[in-house]
Amino acid sequence: MIGRISGLLLEKHPPLVLVEAQGVGYEINVPMSTFCQLPPIGERLTLQTHLIVREDAHVLFGFVTEGERALFRQLTKITGVGARTALAILSGMSVTDLCQAVALQDGAWLTKIPGIGKKTAERLLLELRDKLDSTLIQPGATSISQGIDKDILNALLSLGYNAREASLAVKQLPDAIAVSDGIMQALQYLSKPK
């Protein structure tokens, strides 16, 4: 099992990256949460990895944090959730947000992710309920369920933004902002070129 790779980042083509380690180029599938944290091409990086061996391929998945990898492994144990679906979930939600959605049994967040329907979301919530460790939640992370913030997030989601984009925008807002002002400021943040 390949558990970690450190090397030179050669290529980035979402969701695939190419990392050279000891003269070998590894193609690694990464969620968008990891992709956004990658250094520029030509710099060194370390990824926590998970190797899936199938009859027709060996597929390597990489993650910046151990929490992402642990959640990916937990997701792939659920019936009907393959590696690609787990990757999509981690691309659409942060580990903290998913843990909070499970704690609140809020399937609405999960159904915003492409490929996740209502039944799959219910199965995920049910099977993850007692299996997610509170250590997966990053220190200092804010709750997505706090009143006004949740209203702003729901508005952004209904406008077509994914949970990750919406969460990032809401985190930029000042505390105790009115919902309408928060939505406007979040939209301004999301419209800025990154």
C-alpha positions as a Markdown table, in Angstrom:
| # | Residue | x | y | z |
|---|---|---|---|---|
| 1 | Met | 0.0 | 0.0 | 0.0 |
| 2 | Ile | 1.3 | 3.4 | -0.9 |
| 3 | Gly | 0.5 | 5.6 | 2.1 |
| 4 | Arg | 2.3 | 8.9 | 1.3 |
| 5 | Ile | 4.1 | 10.4 | -1.6 |
| 6 | Ser | 6.6 | 13.3 | -1.4 |
| 7 | Gly | 8.0 | 14.7 | -4.6 |
| 8 | Leu | 7.9 | 17.3 | -7.3 |
| 9 | Leu | 4.6 | 18.5 | -8.7 |
| 10 | Leu | 4.9 | 18.2 | -12.5 |
| 11 | Glu | 1.4 | 18.6 | -13.8 |
| 12 | Lys | -2.1 | 19.7 | -12.6 |
| 13 | His | -5.2 | 18.7 | -14.6 |
| 14 | Pro | -8.2 | 18.5 | -12.2 |
| 15 | Pro | -8.8 | 16.1 | -10.7 |
| 16 | Leu | -5.4 | 14.5 | -11.7 |
| 17 | Val | -1.9 | 15.6 | -10.7 |
| 18 | Leu | 1.4 | 14.1 | -11.7 |
| 19 | Val | 4.0 | 13.9 | -8.9 |
| 20 | Glu | 7.6 | 12.7 | -9.5 |
| 21 | Ala | 9.1 | 10.9 | -6.6 |
| 22 | Gln | 12.5 | 9.2 | -6.9 |
| 23 | Gly | 12.3 | 9.3 | -10.7 |
| 24 | Val | 8.8 | 7.8 | -11.0 |
| 25 | Gly | 5.8 | 9.9 | -12.1 |
| 26 | Tyr | 2.7 | 9.1 | -10.1 |
| 27 | Glu | -0.7 | 10.0 | -11.5 |
| 28 | Ile | -2.8 | 10.9 | -8.4 |
| 29 | Asn | -6.5 | 11.7 | -8.3 |
| 30 | Val | -7.2 | 14.5 | -5.8 |
| 31 | Pro | -10.4 | 16.2 | -4.6 |
| 32 | Met | -10.8 | 19.9 | -5.3 |
| 33 | Ser | -10.2 | 20.7 | -1.6 |
| 34 | Thr | -6.7 | 19.3 | -2.1 |
| 35 | Phe | -6.3 | 20.7 | -5.6 |
| 36 | Cys | -6.9 | 24.3 | -4.3 |
| 37 | Gln | -4.1 | 23.9 | -1.7 |
| 38 | Leu | -1.4 | 22.6 | -4.2 |
| 39 | Pro | 1.8 | 24.5 | -4.6 |
| 40 | Pro | 2.7 | 25.9 | -8.1 |
| 41 | Ile | 4.1 | 23.4 | -10.7 |
| 42 | Gly | 7.8 | 22.7 | -10.1 |
| 43 | Glu | 7.5 | 22.8 | -6.3 |
| 44 | Arg | 7.7 | 20.0 | -3.8 |
| 45 | Leu | 4.7 | 18.6 | -2.0 |
| 46 | Thr | 3.6 | 15.7 | 0.2 |
| 47 | Leu | 0.3 | 13.9 | -0.2 |
| 48 | Gln | -1.4 | 11.3 | 2.0 |
| 49 | Thr | -2.4 | 8.6 | -0.4 |
| 50 | His | -4.8 | 5.7 | -0.8 |
| 51 | Leu | -4.3 | 3.0 | -3.4 |
| 52 | Ile | -7.3 | 1.2 | -4.9 |
| 53 | Val | -6.5 | -2.0 | -6.8 |
| 54 | Arg | -9.0 | -3.2 | -9.3 |
| 55 | Glu | -8.9 | -5.9 | -12.0 |
| 56 | Asp | -8.2 | -3.3 | -14.7 |
| 57 | Ala | -6.2 | -0.6 | -12.9 |
| 58 | His | -4.4 | 0.6 | -9.8 |
| 59 | Val | -5.8 | 4.0 | -8.9 |
| 60 | Leu | -4.0 | 6.3 | -6.5 |
| 61 | Phe | -5.9 | 9.1 | -4.6 |
| 62 | Gly | -4.1 | 11.9 | -2.8 |
| 63 | Phe | -5.1 | 14.3 | 0.0 |
| 64 | Val | -3.4 | 17.2 | 1.8 |
| 65 | Thr | -4.7 | 16.2 | 5.2 |
| 66 | Glu | -5.1 | 13.0 | 7.1 |
| 67 | Gly | -8.7 | 14.0 | 7.8 |
| 68 | Glu | -9.5 | 14.0 | 4.1 |
| 69 | Arg | -8.0 | 10.6 | 3.6 |
| 70 | Ala | -9.7 | 9.2 | 6.6 |
| 71 | Leu | -13.1 | 10.5 | 5.4 |
| 72 | Phe | -12.4 | 9.2 | 1.9 |
| 73 | Arg | -11.8 | 5.7 | 3.3 |
| 74 | Gln | -14.9 | 5.9 | 5.4 |
| 75 | Leu | -17.0 | 7.0 | 2.4 |
| 76 | Thr | -15.7 | 4.2 | 0.2 |
| 77 | Lys | -16.8 | 1.6 | 2.8 |
| 78 | Ile | -20.5 | 2.6 | 2.2 |
| 79 | Thr | -22.5 | 0.4 | -0.2 |
| 80 | Gly | -23.1 | 2.2 | -3.4 |
| 81 | Val | -20.4 | 4.9 | -2.8 |
| 82 | Gly | -17.3 | 4.3 | -4.9 |
| 83 | Ala | -14.0 | 6.2 | -5.1 |
| 84 | Arg | -15.3 | 8.6 | -7.7 |
| 85 | Thr | -18.4 | 9.5 | -5.6 |
| 86 | Ala | -16.2 | 9.9 | -2.5 |
| 87 | Leu | -13.9 | 12.2 | -4.4 |
| 88 | Ala | -16.9 | 14.2 | -5.6 |
| 89 | Ile | -18.2 | 14.6 | -2.0 |
| 90 | Leu | -14.8 | 15.8 | -0.8 |
| 91 | Ser | -14.6 | 18.2 | -3.8 |
| 92 | Gly | -18.0 | 19.7 | -2.9 |
| 93 | Met | -17.7 | 19.9 | 0.9 |
| 94 | Ser | -15.0 | 20.3 | 3.4 |
| 95 | Val | -14.4 | 17.6 | 6.0 |
| 96 | Thr | -15.8 | 19.9 | 8.7 |
| 97 | Asp | -18.9 | 20.7 | 6.7 |
| 98 | Leu | -19.6 | 17.0 | 6.0 |
| 99 | Cys | -19.1 | 16.1 | 9.6 |
| 100 | Gln | -21.5 | 18.8 | 10.7 |
| 101 | Ala | -24.1 | 17.8 | 8.0 |
| 102 | Val | -23.9 | 14.2 | 9.4 |
| 103 | Ala | -24.2 | 15.4 | 13.0 |
| 104 | Leu | -27.3 | 17.5 | 12.1 |
| 105 | Gln | -28.6 | 14.7 | 9.8 |
| 106 | Asp | -29.0 | 17.4 | 7.1 |
| 107 | Gly | -29.1 | 15.7 | 3.7 |
| 108 | Ala | -29.8 | 18.9 | 1.8 |
| 109 | Trp | -26.1 | 19.7 | 1.8 |
| 110 | Leu | -25.2 | 16.3 | 0.3 |
| 111 | Thr | -27.8 | 16.5 | -2.5 |
| 112 | Lys | -26.2 | 19.7 | -3.8 |
| 113 | Ile | -23.2 | 17.6 | -4.9 |
| 114 | Pro | -23.5 | 16.2 | -8.4 |
| 115 | Gly | -24.3 | 12.5 | -8.4 |
| 116 | Ile | -25.7 | 12.5 | -4.9 |
| 117 | Gly | -29.5 | 12.0 | -4.9 |
| 118 | Lys | -31.8 | 12.0 | -1.9 |
| 119 | Lys | -31.5 | 8.2 | -1.3 |
| 120 | Thr | -27.8 | 8.2 | -1.4 |
| 121 | Ala | -27.7 | 11.2 | 0.9 |
| 122 | Glu | -29.9 | 9.4 | 3.4 |
| 123 | Arg | -27.8 | 6.3 | 3.3 |
| 124 | Leu | -24.6 | 8.4 | 3.8 |
| 125 | Leu | -26.1 | 10.2 | 6.8 |
| 126 | Leu | -27.3 | 6.9 | 8.3 |
| 127 | Glu | -24.1 | 5.0 | 7.8 |
| 128 | Leu | -21.7 | 7.8 | 8.8 |
| 129 | Arg | -23.7 | 8.9 | 11.9 |
| 130 | Asp | -21.7 | 6.8 | 14.4 |
| 131 | Lys | -18.6 | 6.5 | 12.4 |
| 132 | Leu | -17.2 | 10.0 | 12.1 |
| 133 | Asp | -14.7 | 11.0 | 14.6 |
| 134 | Ser | -14.8 | 14.5 | 16.0 |
| 135 | Thr | -11.0 | 14.7 | 15.4 |
| 136 | Leu | -11.8 | 15.1 | 11.6 |
| 137 | Ile | -13.2 | 18.5 | 12.3 |
| 138 | Gln | -10.5 | 21.1 | 11.9 |
| 139 | Pro | -9.7 | 23.2 | 14.9 |
| 140 | Gly | -11.3 | 26.7 | 14.8 |
| 141 | Ala | -13.7 | 25.7 | 12.0 |
| 142 | Thr | -17.0 | 27.5 | 12.2 |
| 143 | Ser | -20.3 | 25.7 | 12.1 |
| 144 | Ile | -22.3 | 25.9 | 8.9 |
| 145 | Ser | -25.4 | 25.5 | 11.0 |
| 146 | Gln | -25.3 | 28.9 | 12.7 |
| 147 | Gly | -28.6 | 30.8 | 11.9 |
| 148 | Ile | -27.8 | 33.6 | 9.6 |
| 149 | Asp | -24.7 | 31.9 | 8.1 |
| 150 | Lys | -26.9 | 28.9 | 7.2 |
| 151 | Asp | -29.5 | 31.2 | 5.5 |
| 152 | Ile | -26.7 | 32.8 | 3.4 |
| 153 | Leu | -25.2 | 29.5 | 2.6 |
| 154 | Asn | -28.6 | 28.1 | 1.5 |
| 155 | Ala | -29.2 | 31.2 | -0.7 |
| 156 | Leu | -25.8 | 30.7 | -2.4 |
| 157 | Leu | -26.4 | 27.0 | -2.9 |
| 158 | Ser | -29.8 | 27.7 | -4.5 |
| 159 | Leu | -28.0 | 30.1 | -6.9 |
| 160 | Gly | -25.9 | 27.2 | -8.1 |
| 161 | Tyr | -22.7 | 27.5 | -6.1 |
| 162 | Asn | -21.3 | 24.4 | -4.6 |
| 163 | Ala | -21.0 | 23.9 | -0.8 |
| 164 | Arg | -17.3 | 24.5 | -0.8 |
| 165 | Glu | -17.5 | 27.8 | -2.7 |
| 166 | Ala | -20.5 | 29.0 | -0.6 |
| 167 | Ser | -18.7 | 28.1 | 2.7 |
| 168 | Leu | -15.6 | 30.0 | 1.7 |
| 169 | Ala | -17.6 | 33.0 | 0.8 |
| 170 | Val | -19.5 | 33.0 | 4.1 |
| 171 | Lys | -16.3 | 32.6 | 6.1 |
| 172 | Gln | -15.2 | 36.0 | 4.5 |
| 173 | Leu | -18.2 | 37.8 | 6.0 |
| 174 | Pro | -18.1 | 39.8 | 9.2 |
| 175 | Asp | -20.0 | 38.4 | 12.2 |
| 176 | Ala | -23.7 | 39.5 | 12.8 |
| 177 | Ile | -24.3 | 40.6 | 9.2 |
| 178 | Ala | -27.9 | 40.8 | 7.9 |
| 179 | Val | -28.9 | 38.0 | 5.6 |
| 180 | Ser | -29.5 | 40.3 | 2.6 |
| 181 | Asp | -26.2 | 42.1 | 3.1 |
| 182 | Gly | -24.4 | 38.8 | 3.6 |
| 183 | Ile | -25.7 | 37.4 | 0.4 |
| 184 | Met | -24.7 | 40.5 | -1.6 |
| 185 | Gln | -21.2 | 40.5 | -0.1 |
| 186 | Ala | -20.8 | 36.8 | -0.6 |
| 187 | Leu | -21.8 | 37.2 | -4.3 |
| 188 | Gln | -19.2 | 40.0 | -4.7 |
| 189 | Tyr | -16.6 | 37.8 | -3.2 |
| 190 | Leu | -17.5 | 34.9 | -5.5 |
| 191 | Ser | -17.5 | 37.1 | -8.6 |
| 192 | Lys | -13.9 | 38.3 | -8.0 |
| 193 | Pro | -11.3 | 36.6 | -10.2 |
| 194 | Lys | -9.2 | 34.2 | -8.2 |
